[in-house]
C-alpha cells in the first residue's frame, strides 16, 4: 500500500520534514518513491511547500495521506 507521509530531516532539536510518497511497510525515514514537498515547523511562518499536481496524482492512484499531510494539503 502506498502512503503519503512526513519524513524527518534536519539536526537534533531542529526538525525539518519532507512530504514523501512511500510504501507503508518502510520505516519512517527509509527509502521513498517521490518527494512532493516540505514542511518546516521551526519557521515563524511554519513554511509549507507542496506540489499540488503530484499530490492529486498520487491520491488519484490510491495513495493514502496521513492525517498531518491531509491538514497541510488543505492549508496549501
N, C-alpha and C positions, 0 to 999 in steps of 0.2 A: 504494500500500500504506500502511495506517495503522499507526503505531508509537506506543508509549508510552515517553517518554524524559525526561531531565532537561534543563532549560534554565537557563542561568546568569543569576543576578541578583546584586545587591549591589555593593559598592565593590571597588576594587582590593585584593587580598590579604584580602578578607572575603567569600568566596563564599557564596551562598545559592541554592538550586536550587528550581525549581518542577517538579512532575511533571505533564507535559502530554501530550495526545494530539495528534499532528500527522501530516502527510503525510511520508513518508520522504524525499521529494525536496527538502524545505525545509531551510534552514540550521538549525544548532543553536538559534540564538536568533531564528529567523524566526517568522512567524505560526504560531499553533497553533489547534486546533479547540476544545479544552476544557482547563482546568486542573483537575486532580483531587487535588492535594495539594502538599506542600512537604517539603524536606529541608534542615536546617541543620547542616552538619558542624562549624561553629565553636563550637557549644554544648558544654558539658562532657558533656551527656547525648545529643548528636547527635540533636536533635529531628526526628521524622518524623511527618507527619500525612498520611493517605491516605484518601480516600473509597472505602471498600471496595466499596460498591454500584456506583459508576460504573466502578471498575477492573474488576470482574467483568463488567459490561455490555460494556465495550469489548473485553475479551478474548473474550467470547462472540460478538461480531460479527466477530472476525478480526484485531483489533489485536495486534501482536507487541510485548511489553515488552522493553526492553533488559535486559542481564544485571544491571546495577545496580538497575534498578527491580524486577526479579524478587526480588532479595535484600531490598530494602526492603519489598516487599509481604509477604514471608514473615515478617519481623520484626513488621510492623504488625498 
